[in-house]
Amino acid sequence: MEALNAIAAVGGMPEVAGSQPAAAPAGTFSTWFGQQLDGVNQQLQQAELGMQQLAAGTSGNVHAVMIDLEQAKLALQLLVQVRTHALEAYQEVLRMQV
């Protein structure tokens, strides 16, 4: 790798991808997952509020309430799938032999 970087420094070759150390990630998976969980929770609360308003008769827009419900449902399903795949990957790493 050092030889390729030396050639690139002379100008005979473009910079090799990945030759520079990658910047540290801004956060961890748990931080990202927590933020996503908060977002899904807000979507669920907004959908619930829309349902309550629809039941009380203060909102006549059934279409918007149904869209909010479906978006919240899909966001929750996606987050559960991400969690499941992350756990499966973690378990697979634990099963690896050193």
C-alpha positions in Angstrom: 0.0 0.0 0.0 2.9 2.4 0.8 4.3 1.8 -2.7 1.0 2.7 -4.3 0.8 5.9 -2.2 4.3 6.8 -3.2 3.4 6.5 -6.9 0.3 8.5 -6.3 2.4 11.2 -4.6 4.5 11.6 -7.7 1.4 12.0 -9.7 1.6 8.9 -11.8 -1.6 7.4 -10.4 -4.7 8.7 -8.7 -5.1 8.3 -4.9 -5.9 4.8 -3.9 -9.3 4.5 -2.3 -9.1 3.6 1.3 -5.5 4.5 1.7 -6.3 7.3 4.2 -7.6 6.3 7.6 -11.4 6.6 7.7 -12.8 9.3 10.0 -14.4 8.1 13.2 -18.1 7.6 13.0 -20.2 10.4 14.4 -22.1 8.0 16.7 -22.6 4.4 17.6 -25.3 2.1 16.5 -27.1 2.4 19.8 -27.2 6.2 19.4 -28.5 5.9 15.9 -31.0 3.3 16.9 -32.2 5.4 19.8 -32.8 8.4 17.5 -34.7 6.2 15.1 -36.8 4.8 17.9 -37.6 8.3 19.1 -38.7 9.2 15.5 -40.9 6.1 15.3 -42.4 6.9 18.7 -43.2 10.4 17.5 -44.9 9.0 14.4 -46.9 6.6 16.4 -48.0 9.4 18.8 -49.0 11.6 15.8 -51.0 8.8 14.3 -52.7 8.1 17.6 -53.6 11.8 18.0 -55.1 11.8 14.5 -57.2 8.8 15.4 -58.4 10.5 18.6 -59.3 13.7 16.7 -61.1 11.6 14.1 -63.1 9.7 16.8 -63.9 13.0 18.5 -65.1 14.5 15.2 -62.7 17.4 15.2 -60.9 16.0 12.1 -62.7 15.0 9.0 -59.7 13.9 7.0 -59.8 10.1 7.2 -57.3 9.9 4.3 -54.5 11.8 6.2 -55.1 9.8 9.4 -54.8 6.5 7.5 -51.6 7.6 5.8 -50.1 8.6 9.1 -51.1 5.2 10.6 -49.6 3.3 7.7 -46.4 5.3 7.8 -46.0 4.7 11.5 -46.7 1.0 11.0 -44.1 0.7 8.2 -41.5 2.7 10.2 -42.0 0.4 13.2 -41.7 -2.7 11.0 -38.5 -1.4 9.4 -37.0 -0.6 12.8 -37.8 -4.1 14.1 -36.3 -5.7 11.0 -33.1 -3.7 11.5 -32.9 -4.7 15.1 -33.5 -8.3 14.2 -30.8 -8.3 11.5 -28.3 -6.6 13.8 -28.9 -9.2 16.5 -28.5 -12.0 14.1 -25.2 -10.5 12.8 -24.0 -10.1 16.4 -24.9 -13.7 17.2 -23.1 -14.8 14.1 -19.9 -13.0 15.2 -20.2 -14.6 18.6 -20.3 -18.1 16.9 -17.1 -17.4 14.9 -14.1 -19.3 16.0 -10.9 -17.4 16.7 
